[in-house]
Amino acid sequence: MKNLITFGIALLICFSTFAQTSSLSPVQLERKLFLDAKVKKSKIYLIASAAVLTGGILSLTTDDKATSVGQSAFIVGVFTTPYNLVRYGLWTRKRNKFYKKHNILRPKK
């Protein structure tokens, strides 16, 4: 019974999403998919650069022979994390403007 309810809710969400995107022209739908992909990709880059920065900091704090690797990772993380953070913010802002202009609801997590 629980699986049936979950399936029903998922089906309603799919229909709601399809109803929102079915009113878009093919060019607008392509733009929506492009913006969604860019936001997702930039978020992955941001998480990866933050992980590199964290790994660089952690390897610098330990007394290993891998301090040169830690220094390199720290330097890379220091320069790429702010860049990826700004890029993620810009793509998210563009996507949110597009969604607001076309009255598309963003999926809730």
N, C-alpha and C positions, 0 to 999 in steps of 0.2 A: 504494500500500500504506500509506504514511504517513497519507494522508487517511482511509483506512478505519479505521486504528487510532485516530486522533483522533475520528472519528465514533463509534466504539464506546465510547470513554472518556466522551465527552459524553453518549451515550445512557445509560450506567450512572449517571452523576451525576444526570441528569434523573430516572431511576427511583428513585434513592435519595432525592432531594428530594421526589418525589411520595409515596413511601412514608412519609416523615416527616410530611408535611402531610395525608395522606389520613386519618390517625387523629384529626385535629382536628375539632371541631364547626364548623359555619358561623360561629358567633360568635367562636370562638377563631381561626379562619382569618382572619376579618375583622380581629381585633385584631393578628394577626401582620403582615398586610399594612399596617395602619395604622402600627404601630411601625417597620417597615422603611422605609416612605415618610418618616416623620418623621426618622429617623436620616439617611437619604440627603439630605433637604432641608436639615437643619441643618448637615450637613457642607458642602454647597454654599454655604450662607450664611457659614460660617466661612471657607472658602477665599476667597470674594469680599471679606469684610471685611478679611482679612489682605492681600489684594492691594491694596485701597484704602489701607490703612495703609502698605504698602511704597511704593506710588506717591506718597503724600503725603510720606513721608520723602525719597524720591529727588528729588521736585520742589522740596523745601525746600533740598536741598544744592546744586542748580544755581542759577546766577545768571540766571534768566530773569525775564521780566515776569509770569510766571504764579505768583508766590509766594502770591497770595491763594487761588488754586485749591489750591496745595499745602498751605497752612495749613488750609483747609477740609477737604481730604481727610485730613490728619493728625488733625484733631480728630474727624472722623467715625470714622476707623479706631480711634482710641484708645478711644472709648466703645463701639463696636459689636463689636470683636474679643473682649474679655473676656465680653461678654454672650452672643455666639454660641458661644464656647468652653464656657461653663457649660451653655448649652442643649443643645449637642451631647453633653456628658458625661451630662446627665440623661436624655436620650432613649436614649442607648446603654445606660445602666445599666438602664432600664426594659425595653428589648428583651432584654438579656442575662438578666435575671431571668425574663422570660417564656419564653425559650428553655430555660433551666435547669429551670424548673417543668414544661415539657412535653417535655423530653428531645429537643430539636431541635438538630441540629448546625449550626453556622454554616458557610457555605461558605468554603473557604480560597482565598486569592488566589494 
